[in-house]
Amino acid sequence: MSKLFSDLGINKDLQHSLANLQISVPTDIQKKTIPLVLNQTEDIVAVAKTGTGKTVAFGIPLLQLIDTDSMNVQVVILAPTRELGQQIYSNLVAYASENPSISMASVCGGIPIKPQIERLKATTHIVVATPGRLVDLVKRGAINLKQLASLVLDEADEMVSALKQDLDLIIKEIPKSRRTLLFTATLSGAIKQLVQNYLSKHVIQIEADMKTVGHQGIDHQYVVVEPIEKLNVLMHFLSSNEGQRGIIFCKTKAAVNKLSKNLAINKFSSGALHGSLSQGIRDRIMGQFREGYIDILVATDLAARGIDVKGVSYVVNYHLPDTCEAYVHRSGRTARAGAKGLSLTILQQEEVEDIP
């Protein structure tokens, strides 16, 4: 029998908000995480693929635990990119629609810092941030983390390099008694090191749906082509899937720019997304893709981290990713929330042996 959110100890206001968002049956990661966050005090390491409902898993119980009589920052959620940070913030605002006394702020990089400094002068219970921007705000004395109760590291495997530089400084600013919740799609050596360095010795580890979710509903295919045929094969695939939304992954920014120009010449409705674009342009392109004004996003791995857009029918690996984990992240952009999707990889003959 499926559990309901009420069975997990979630209060009526939050249940109502979830119901309004058509979120009624908890996913595996939510069933395992929510009672632990609400009823235990240990640090948590949760290993779960993208698209399994992690934001509800940590967001809902942390919202329930907020002391609205206090003016202190009680929760910090760190995300690897501004796009993911904004998405988490928007989701939390929606979950807390029946709890207007909970005050939240998004303080991510890529946009002016002064309005964020002004915002933090008002009472703020939950802060969603990118690591670099949070460090900047700490250095300027714009945020006080001395009463922090919980630190969440979301998509931690995508943040390892940034965290190495910034987390030491953040950890110095927050109480030793705080609780850390780490969410990751993979348990790499770097993540294990992170857990050892920054989490307590008594850690509860959760694994959710690792065998099925993340691959469920995704049809994985590859086609082997001569280098000269690669673009034509892609064009043929896009033509046969006209009107459907998809993401094409390239290895470099230059390749993203070159391919998106080719798509424009061939009258495909597309946009480019990579780290060298200004945040304003990235936001505009993502908005157009999310709202359905463009069908195709051409992106690098980092730019597409944490993108959660409903109705992405396919993902194309125009270039092979460097790791299996990166492939899992790319594929996870499609077949979200129980839908079906296709992950197509266009290979050259010499790359076939690189497929595990």
Secondary structure, DSSP 8 states (H G I E B T S, - for coil): ----GGGGT--HHHHHHHHHTT--S--HHHHHHHHHHHH--SEEEEEE-TTS-HHHHHHHHHHHH--TT--S--EEEE-SSHHHHHHHHHHHHHHTTT-TT--EEEE-SSS-SHHHHHHTTS--SEEEE-HHHHHHHHHTT----TT--EEEETTGGGTHHHHHHHHHHHHHHS-TT-EEEEEES---HHHHHHHHHHS-SSEEEEEESTTTTTTTTEEEEEEEE-GGGHHHHHHHHHHHTTTSEEEEE-SSHHHHHHHHHHHHHTT--EEEE-TTS-HHHHHHHHHHHHHTS-SEEEE-TGGGTT---TTEEEEEESS--SSHHHHHHHHTTSSGGG--EEEEEEEEGGGGGG--
